Amino acid sequence: MGNFSTATGTVTFVLMIVSRYIFAKFGWGVAAAITPIVILITGATFFSLILTPGVWEPVLAYLGFTPLFMAVLVGAAQNVFSKGAKYSLFDPCKEMAYI
């Protein structure tokens, strides 16, 4: 659990630095859309690994992974990146929209 919190903090910190440039170049609308896009991509990958493991099996076997192990890694990445994007991009956009 400590590694998960460390990874979430690191991703959030990096995204806080990058978010300054995202807000300046693209505005708060694009920045707010990044969080749902991250969740959509990682969620679709996670559920495709769970529901259709046979599709992924040749590629993952070549890499030395099983679909279940990769689903665990993608699920952990989804939690880390979605929390990081929410904390650093979505929440500041929400505050900007209230102002």
C-alpha positions in Angstrom: 0.0 0.0 0.0 2.9 2.3 0.6 4.2 1.9 -2.9 0.7 2.7 -4.3 0.6 5.9 -2.2 4.1 6.8 -3.3 3.3 6.3 -7.0 0.1 8.3 -6.7 2.0 11.2 -5.0 4.7 11.1 -7.6 2.3 11.1 -10.5 0.3 13.9 -8.9 3.4 16.0 -8.4 4.5 15.5 -12.0 1.0 16.3 -13.3 0.9 19.4 -11.1 4.0 20.7 -12.9 2.7 19.7 -16.3 -0.8 21.1 -15.6 0.6 24.6 -15.6 1.4 24.3 -19.3 -1.8 22.5 -20.1 -3.9 25.3 -18.6 -1.8 27.9 -20.4 -1.9 26.3 -23.8 -5.2 24.6 -24.0 -7.4 26.1 -21.2 -9.4 24.6 -18.4 -11.9 22.7 -20.7 -9.2 20.5 -22.2 -7.6 20.0 -18.8 -10.9 18.9 -17.3 -11.4 16.4 -20.1 -8.1 14.7 -19.5 -9.3 12.9 -16.3 -12.3 11.1 -18.0 -10.1 10.2 -21.0 -7.5 8.6 -18.8 -10.2 6.6 -17.0 -11.8 5.6 -20.3 -8.6 4.3 -21.8 -7.3 2.5 -18.8 -10.8 1.1 -18.0 -11.3 -0.2 -21.5 -7.9 -1.9 -21.4 -8.6 -3.4 -18.0 -12.0 -4.8 -18.9 -10.8 -6.1 -22.3 -8.0 -8.0 -20.4 -10.6 -9.4 -18.0 -13.4 -10.2 -20.5 -11.4 -11.2 -23.6 -8.0 -12.6 -22.4 -7.6 -14.7 -25.5 -7.2 -11.7 -27.7 -4.3 -10.4 -25.5 -2.7 -13.8 -24.9 -0.3 -14.0 -27.9 1.1 -10.6 -27.3 1.4 -11.0 -23.5 2.9 -14.5 -23.9 5.6 -13.0 -26.0 6.3 -10.4 -23.3 6.2 -13.1 -20.6 2.9 -12.0 -18.9 -0.5 -13.5 -18.3 -3.7 -11.6 -19.0 -4.6 -11.7 -15.3 -1.2 -10.3 -14.2 -1.5 -7.5 -16.8 -5.0 -6.7 -15.7 -3.7 -6.3 -12.1 -1.0 -3.9 -13.4 -3.4 -1.9 -15.6 -5.9 -1.7 -12.7 -3.2 -0.3 -10.4 -2.1 2.1 -13.1 -5.7 3.2 -13.6 -6.0 4.0 -9.9 -2.7 5.8 -9.8 -3.2 7.9 -13.0 -6.9 8.6 -12.4 -6.3 9.9 -8.9 -3.3 11.9 -10.1 -5.3 13.5 -12.9 -8.2 14.2 -10.6 -6.1 15.9 -8.0 -3.9 17.9 -10.3 -6.2 18.7 -13.3 -9.9 18.0 -12.6 -10.1 19.6 -9.1 -8.4 22.9 -10.1 -10.7 23.0 -13.2 -13.7 22.6 -10.9 -12.6 25.5 -8.8 -12.0 27.6 -11.9 -15.6 26.9 -13.1 -17.0 28.1 -9.7 -15.1 31.4 -10.0 
